[in-house]
Amino acid sequence: MNVLLTGGAGYIGSHVLRALKSAGHECVVYDSLVKGHRRAAGKKLVVGDVADGQALRKALAENKIEAVIHLAAFIEAGESVVEPDKYFRNNTMIGLTLLEAMRDCGIKKMVFSSTAAVYGTPARVPIEEDDRLAPINPYGASKLCVEYMLSAYAAAYGLGIVSLRYFNVAGAHPTGEIGEDHQPETHLIPLVLQVPMGKRPGIKIFGDDYETPDGTCIRDYIHVCDLADAHVLAIGAVKAGQVKVFNLGNGEGFSVKQVIETCRKATGHPIPAEAAPRRPGDPARLIASSKRAMSELDWKPKFPDLPTIVQHAWQWHQKNPNGYGDK
Ligand code: UFG
């Protein structure tokens, strides 16, 4: 299939791109390179903003695109609390621009990058897809708005959509050739690994008074390559007029303190850590039930254990101490 990936030069997008290519799809990356990296994008790159509907239509038509994987977004829950406009503009509004462009070009298939943040503070874990949707930060709300738009477009125009709700994506390609390079970095595992890299003296734990066994937030970490594989399966599962939703996580939660300990073991570095105030917009606990993805998509994670996820991230950072070196 001819597939266009918005945000395909980003951390997740670049891994999805590789997985799609390995499965035999023809891929074009559409990325503004504001956050993404040219080196991560492969050869077929159109530099453009999803907000630019005309440029987008041109890219869709010229490349005879049959399906879109929409990954482009701002992703920092904490930032979204203080700058919500950025999130509703860049996530929600561009979602509408993309849907309109797809409708005009007669493209009927989409896989959407959604998030665990749509659940807010869950009433129970593991979270199932039909559990209550109640985001507690504008990031989650901005993505949930797009999910609502997708349902409306599927019903009105027969689009087929698969929405993938990612939990905490981490790790890197086992080759060490592509990995995580956010500027600035805000995610826990790459920040912790900056300590043994000599880039920061220690790590701050955002809140140690949550109602969890060690007081720190619990998250469900998923290997970026396992996440990427789910996109390949999702694109094959798209059905006209239907929206399907899948959680993607490993079904096991790790606290911030446990993640830091795993990084200490992987790197052999003491990694000093100190408690700091809570970060706004953080729920105490997010753990996925991915039973639906396993049964309906036949998704099987290859790297479900946290030490392997951390090991692959560590390998990438050691091989590429300055990331892609372009920012
Ligand atoms: N944390 C720290 N110190 C840091 C950085 C993070 O204690 O220096 C904590 C956070 O407070 C949180 C946990 O580590 O409790 C994980 O934080 P991340 O920033 O790595 O990830 P988030 O859970 O905030 O968000 C990520 C993605 C979102 C996605 C979400 C789904 O960034 O896009 O996972 O679970 F929606």
Residues whose N, C-alpha, C, O or C-beta is under 5 A from the ligand:
A	BS01	UFG	I75 A77 T115 A116 A117 Y166 F167 N168 T186 H187 L188 L191 K204 I205 F206 C217 V256 R279 D282 L286
